[in-house]
């Protein structure tokens, strides 16, 4: 089975084996064994739920060091619109973008601009193609990965279009090459990310072989760097071009807002997304044309690598442009984009429970799994280090655990031995 790069990682030194994370993981990707958590890579979708709930900060997201940008002759920042919502007092977006240039970048590209273009392409694609309803947005890589591992029947519902981050990287790199005369390899394009899933996307892109994004820096990191610089800027460069339609992609409902269709719904928070996808899979959701799904509560403004409370940030994003003077955008929609933004390859089902490569043996193990599960208490308490009794049964069959890891089964065994010992005496 293919081993994916994952941005979400575990710091074993900080882990206390508390089991908080195993109950919150939506794909049962975490176990606690020998007093330490373990992430099962093929199950992880990098949603960041474990990062949020770990009281010891033992889960973290791998992003690039800021110093990596200096490995390139020309440095481009792909700025996610969620970044704007981190600042209070409704700052001029031009001040934010100018500050980003002052700390080391040569050029800034607003991902909100490419989001506007993706919106237009999406409208045309849905009109021209007969996709099963509801059509599901592919903008959130954690949701796409969730569908791959847990809802494979819904892969056909996904819009096979590049996310704004990738289109932004292409446009920004093309402009940088034209402006500087440098080769694409000499130009570094770095995404300012609100979440771990997009950091993973750079290494494991969707629908293409290789991403043009060269690295990612967390919103937290850049926020702390530019905050003092912003206070010193009196006359910012006029760099802001993105309109409300693109900036609203930062919050749940923003993508649907741009599509202007009454039969769209927006769902945020990975557990809410799962509930809706289950209903879609069971065909109990009717009269919905488009489903916008975001793994983070509030949308990208609620990413685990952001600074501001997601509900505050979601409110702020509504007012981002109040003190900003926009310049004309360099990028406008053309029909050429319709094909340029299409995925180059399809994505496939990624099975996460592979009991054996031999189908006959796998069926025998599945039968064994069901028998073990029937004998477990069905309490799903997590004390065994697995998120559920069925997950423990799977671990036992795969040789990663034993039945006595269940404290209730262990207690019964000890009691039985105690009775037998008493009878013998």
C-alpha positions in Angstrom: 0.0 0.0 0.0 1.3 3.5 -0.9 2.7 5.5 2.0 1.6 9.1 1.9 3.4 12.1 3.2 1.5 13.5 6.1 1.8 17.0 7.6 0.2 15.8 10.8 2.8 14.2 13.0 3.3 13.0 16.6 5.9 14.3 19.1 6.3 11.1 21.3 8.2 13.0 24.0 5.1 15.2 24.6 2.5 12.5 24.3 1.1 11.2 27.6 -1.1 8.5 26.1 -4.3 10.2 27.3 -6.5 8.8 24.5 -8.3 12.2 23.8 -7.2 12.0 20.1 -8.4 8.5 19.4 -12.0 9.4 20.0 -11.9 12.5 17.9 -10.2 11.1 14.8 -12.8 10.7 12.1 -11.1 7.8 10.3 -9.9 5.9 13.4 -6.3 6.7 12.4 -4.9 6.8 15.9 -4.1 4.1 18.5 -2.5 4.3 21.9 0.0 1.5 22.5 2.6 1.3 25.3 1.5 4.6 26.6 2.1 6.5 23.4 -0.2 7.5 20.5 0.5 6.1 17.0 -0.8 7.5 13.8 -1.8 4.9 11.1 -0.7 6.7 8.0 -3.0 5.1 5.5 -6.0 6.2 7.5 -5.0 9.7 8.2 -6.6 12.5 6.2 -4.7 15.4 7.8 -7.8 17.1 9.0 -6.0 18.4 12.1 -8.7 17.3 14.6 -6.0 15.6 16.8 -4.0 18.8 16.8 -7.0 20.7 18.2 -7.9 18.2 21.0 -4.4 17.2 22.2 -3.9 18.9 25.6 -0.2 18.3 25.5 0.5 19.7 22.0 1.9 16.3 21.0 0.3 16.5 17.6 1.7 19.1 15.2 1.6 20.0 11.5 4.9 20.0 9.5 5.3 23.2 7.5 8.4 24.7 6.0 10.8 26.9 7.8 10.5 30.6 6.7 14.2 30.5 5.8 13.4 28.1 3.0 12.2 30.9 0.8 15.7 32.3 0.6 16.8 29.2 -1.3 15.2 30.8 -4.4 16.2 33.9 -6.4 12.6 35.1 -6.6 10.1 34.4 -3.9 6.4 34.4 -4.3 3.8 34.3 -1.4 0.5 32.7 -2.2 -1.7 34.4 0.4 -4.8 32.5 1.5 -7.8 34.9 2.1 -8.2 33.4 5.5 -4.9 35.2 6.4 -6.7 38.6 6.2 -9.2 37.5 9.0 -6.4 37.1 11.5 -6.1 40.9 12.0 -8.4 43.1 14.1 -9.5 46.7 13.4 -10.2 46.0 9.7 -6.7 46.7 8.3 -6.1 47.7 4.7 -5.3 44.5 2.8 -2.6 46.5 1.0 -0.8 47.0 4.3 -0.8 43.2 4.9 0.5 42.4 1.4 3.1 45.2 1.6 4.3 43.8 4.9 4.7 40.3 3.4 7.0 41.8 0.8 9.0 43.6 3.4 9.8 40.4 5.4 11.4 38.7 2.4 9.0 38.0 -0.5 9.4 39.6 -3.9 5.8 39.2 -5.0 2.4 38.3 -3.5 -0.4 36.5 -5.2 -3.9 36.5 -3.6 -5.3 33.1 -3.7 -8.7 34.8 -3.6 -8.0 35.9 -7.2 -7.6 32.4 -8.4 -10.7 31.4 -6.3 -12.7 33.8 -8.4 -11.5 32.1 -11.6 -12.2 28.6 -10.3 -15.7 29.8 -9.5 -16.3 30.7 -13.1 -14.8 27.4 -14.4 -16.9 25.5 -11.9 -20.1 27.1 -13.2 -19.3 26.2 -16.7 -18.2 22.7 -15.8 -21.4 21.9 -14.0 -23.5 23.3 -16.8 -21.7 21.3 -19.5 -21.2 18.0 -17.7 -23.7 15.5 -16.3 -22.3 14.8 -12.8 -24.2 12.9 -10.2 -26.0 15.2 -7.7 -25.0 16.7 -5.5 -21.8 17.8 -7.1 -19.2 18.0 -4.4 -16.5 20.6 -4.2 -12.9 19.4 -4.4 -11.4 22.5 -2.8 -10.7 21.0 0.7 -8.1 18.3 0.4 -9.0 16.7 3.7 -12.6 16.2 2.5 -11.4 14.7 -0.8 -9.1 12.3 1.1 -12.0 11.4 3.4 -14.1 10.5 0.3 -11.3 8.4 -1.1 -10.9 6.3 2.1 -14.5 6.3 3.5 -17.0 7.2 0.8 -15.5 5.8 -2.5 -19.0 5.7 -4.1 -19.0 9.5 -4.0 -15.7 10.0 -5.9 -17.7 10.5 -9.1 -19.5 13.4 -7.5 -16.3 15.4 -7.0 -15.7 18.4 -9.3 -12.5 17.3 -11.0 -10.9 20.8 -11.0 -7.8 22.2 -9.5 -8.1 24.0 -6.2 -7.4 27.8 -6.1 -4.0 27.1 -4.5 -2.8 25.2 -7.5 -4.2 27.6 -10.1 -2.7 30.4 -8.1 0.7 28.8 -8.2 0.5 28.3 -12.0 -0.5 31.9 -12.6 2.0 33.4 -10.2 4.9 31.3 -11.5 4.1 32.2 -15.1 4.0 35.9 -14.3 7.2 35.7 -12.3 9.0 33.9 -15.2 7.7 36.6 -17.6 8.7 39.5 -15.3 12.2 38.3 -14.2 13.4 36.1 -17.0 14.4 33.5 -14.5 13.7 29.8 -14.9 10.7 28.2 -13.1 13.2 26.3 -10.9 14.7 29.6 -9.6 11.3 30.9 -8.5 9.9 29.7 -5.2 6.1 29.8 -4.7 5.1 29.4 -1.1 1.5 29.0 0.2 0.5 30.7 3.4 -1.5 27.8 4.9 -4.3 27.8 7.5 -4.2 24.0 7.8 -2.3 20.7 7.7 -4.3 19.3 4.8 -3.0 21.9 2.4 0.5 21.3 3.6 0.0 17.6 2.7 -1.5 18.6 -0.6 1.8 20.1 -1.8 3.5 16.7 -1.5 0.4 14.6 -2.4 -1.5 16.8 -4.9 -5.0 15.9 -6.2 -5.6 15.2 -9.8 -2.1 16.1 -11.0 1.3 14.4 -10.7 3.2 17.3 -9.1 2.2 20.6 -7.5 3.8 23.8 -8.6 3.8 25.0 -5.0 7.3 24.8 -3.7 6.5 24.9 0.1 4.2 26.2 2.7 4.4 28.5 5.7 1.8 28.4 8.5 -0.4 31.4 9.0 0.8 31.6 12.6 4.4 31.9 11.5 3.9 34.7 9.0 1.4 36.5 11.2 4.0 36.9 14.0 6.6 38.1 11.5 4.6 40.8 9.8 2.6 42.2 12.8 5.3 44.6 13.9 6.2 45.5 10.3 2.6 46.5 9.5 2.7 49.2 12.2 5.6 50.9 10.4 3.9 51.1 7.0 2.5 54.5 6.2 2.2 54.3 2.4 1.5 50.7 1.4 1.9 49.5 -2.2 -1.4 49.1 -4.1 -1.3 45.3 -4.3 -4.8 44.2 -3.4 -7.0 43.1 -6.3 -9.3 40.3 -5.1 -13.0 41.0 -4.7 -15.5 39.8 -2.1 -16.3 36.8 -4.3 -12.8 35.4 -3.9 -12.2 36.5 -0.3 -15.4 34.8 0.9 -13.9 31.4 -0.1 -12.1 31.7 3.3 -15.4 31.0 5.2 -17.9 28.2 4.9 -20.5 29.1 2.3 -18.1 31.4 0.4 -17.6 29.1 -2.6 -21.4 28.5 -2.8 -21.9 32.2 -2.6 -19.9 32.7 -5.8 -21.9 30.0 -7.6 -25.2 31.9 -7.0 -27.4 28.8 -6.9 -30.3 28.4 -4.5 -29.8 24.6 -4.4 -26.3 24.7 -2.8 -25.5 23.8 0.7 -22.3 24.4 2.7 -21.2 22.1 5.5 -18.2 22.8 7.8 -16.6 20.7 10.5 -15.4 17.2 9.7 -18.0 15.4 11.7 -20.8 17.4 10.1 -19.3 16.7 6.7 -19.3 12.9 7.5 -23.0 13.1 8.6 -24.0 14.8 5.3 -21.9 12.5 3.1 -23.5 9.5 4.8 -26.9 10.9 3.9 -25.7 11.5 0.3 -24.4 8.0 0.1 -27.7 6.6 1.4 -29.6 8.8 -1.1 -31.6 10.6 1.6 -30.4 14.1 0.6 -32.7 15.5 -2.1 -32.9 18.6 -4.2 -29.3 19.6 -3.6 -27.2 20.5 -6.7 -23.9 21.5 -5.1 -22.2 20.5 -1.8 -19.5 22.7 -0.4 -17.7 20.8 2.3 -14.9 22.1 4.6 -13.1 19.9 7.2 -12.6 22.9 9.6 -15.4 24.6 11.6 -16.1 27.9 9.9 -14.2 26.9 6.8 -10.6 27.8 6.2 -10.7 30.6 8.7 -11.0 27.8 11.3 -7.9 26.0 10.3 -5.7 24.6 13.1 -2.7 26.8 11.9 -4.6 30.1 12.2 -4.4 32.6 15.1 -7.9 33.9 15.6 -11.0 32.1 16.9 -12.8 30.8 13.9 -16.1 32.5 14.7 -14.4 35.9 15.2 -12.4 35.3 11.9 -15.6 34.3 10.0 -17.2 37.6 11.1 -14.1 39.6 10.2 -13.9 38.2 6.7 -17.2 39.9 5.9 -15.5 43.3 6.5 -12.1 42.7 5.0 -12.4 45.2 2.2 -14.0 48.1 4.1 -10.7 50.0 4.4 -9.0 48.6 1.2 -8.6 50.3 -2.2 -8.5 47.7 -4.9 -6.3 47.8 -8.0 -7.4 46.2 -11.3 -6.8 42.5 -11.4 -4.2 41.1 -13.8 -6.2 37.9 -14.1 -9.6 37.5 -15.7 -11.6 34.5 -16.7 -11.3 33.1 -20.3 -12.6 29.9 -21.8 -9.0 28.6 -22.1 -9.1 28.1 -18.3 -11.9 25.5 -18.6 -9.5 22.8 -19.8 -6.4 24.2 -18.0 -8.0 23.8 -14.6 -9.2 20.2 -15.2 -7.6 17.4 -13.3 -5.0 15.6 -15.3 -5.8 12.2 -13.7 -8.6 10.7 -11.8 -8.4 9.9 -8.1 -9.1 6.4 -6.8 -10.5 4.6 -3.8 -7.8 4.1 -1.1 -8.8 1.2 1.0 -7.7 1.6 4.7 -8.7 -1.9 6.0 -6.6 -4.4 4.1 -6.5 -7.5 6.2 -4.5 -9.5 3.7 -3.3 -9.3 0.1 -4.8 -12.8 -0.5 -8.6 -12.4 -0.8 -9.4 -15.8 0.6 -7.2 -15.2 3.7 -8.7 -11.7 4.0 -12.2 -13.2 4.1 -11.1 -15.6 6.8 -9.7 -12.8 8.8 -12.8 -10.8 8.4 -14.9 -13.6 9.8 -12.4 -13.9 12.7 -12.7 -10.1 13.2 -16.5 -10.4 13.5 -16.3 -13.2 16.0 -13.9 -11.2 18.2 -16.0 -8.1 17.9 -19.1 -10.1 19.1 -17.2 -11.1 22.2 -16.2 -7.5 23.1 -18.4 -5.4 25.4 -19.5 -2.8 22.7 -18.8 0.1 25.0 -16.3 1.8 22.7 -14.6 3.3 25.8 -11.2 3.7 24.3 -9.4 2.3 27.3 -7.7 -0.4 25.2 -6.0 2.3 23.1 -8.4 1.8 20.1 -11.3 4.1 19.3 -13.9 1.4 19.3 -14.4 -2.3 20.0 -14.5 -3.1 16.3 -11.2 -1.2 15.8 -9.7 -3.3 18.5 -11.0 -6.5 16.9 -9.3 -5.3 13.6 -6.1 -4.6 15.4 -6.1 -8.1 17.0 -6.7 -9.8 13.6 -3.9 -7.8 12.1 -1.5 -8.7 15.0 -1.3 -5.2 16.5 -3.2 -6.0 19.7 -4.5 -8.8 21.9 -7.9 -9.4 23.4 -6.6 -8.8 26.9 -6.0 -5.2 25.9 -9.7 -4.8 26.6 -9.9 -4.0 30.4 -13.3 -5.6 30.7 -12.2 -8.8 29.0 -9.0 -8.7 31.2 -11.1 -8.2 34.3 -13.3 -11.2 33.4 -10.2 -13.3 32.8 -8.6 -12.3 36.2 -11.9 -13.0 38.0 -12.1 -16.4 36.3 -8.6 -17.3 37.3 -9.2 -16.1 40.9 -12.3 -18.3 41.1 -10.4 -21.2 39.7 -7.6 -20.7 42.2 -10.1 -20.5 45.1 -11.8 -23.7 44.0 -8.4 -25.4 43.8 -7.6 -24.5 47.4 
